[in-house]
Amino acid sequence: MSVQQIELTEPSEATGSISLTDAAAVKVRALLDQEGRDDLRLRVAVQPGGCSGMQYQLFFDERSLDGDAEVEIQGVPLVMDRMSVPYLGGATIDFTDTIEQQGFTIDNPNAAGGCACGNSFCG
């Protein structure tokens, strides 16, 4: 899974739930099947870093942290830490597999702007 850097607006109440496109759900389920474990979930996090101040992280995680928000979307178990939830309300995770690009992207209505590299966002 790749790291995408982003810039966000100030955290607020989540404006909606996070969603997965069909392509993203299919890819995540395939990757989970490859792992061969039934205790893993896709963790989506927003953390400080990147040239614009914040970055997304997507990875498989078996941990449950205090305050985690857990959902299942299209058969994909997904978890977010309590600090990331306000930033991710209304976000959509997609997967692209073309000649030019392969990987996960996040379309986030909370992102105020990005950087020239396309991997960073600010709030």
Buried (B, 14 or more C-beta within 10 A) or exposed (E): BEBBBBBBBEBEEBEEBBBBBEBBBBBBBEBBEEEEEEEBBBBBBBBEBBBBBBBBBBEBBEEEEEEBBEEEBBEBBBBBBEEBBBBBBBBBBBBBEEEEEEEBBBEBEBBBBBBEEEBBBBB
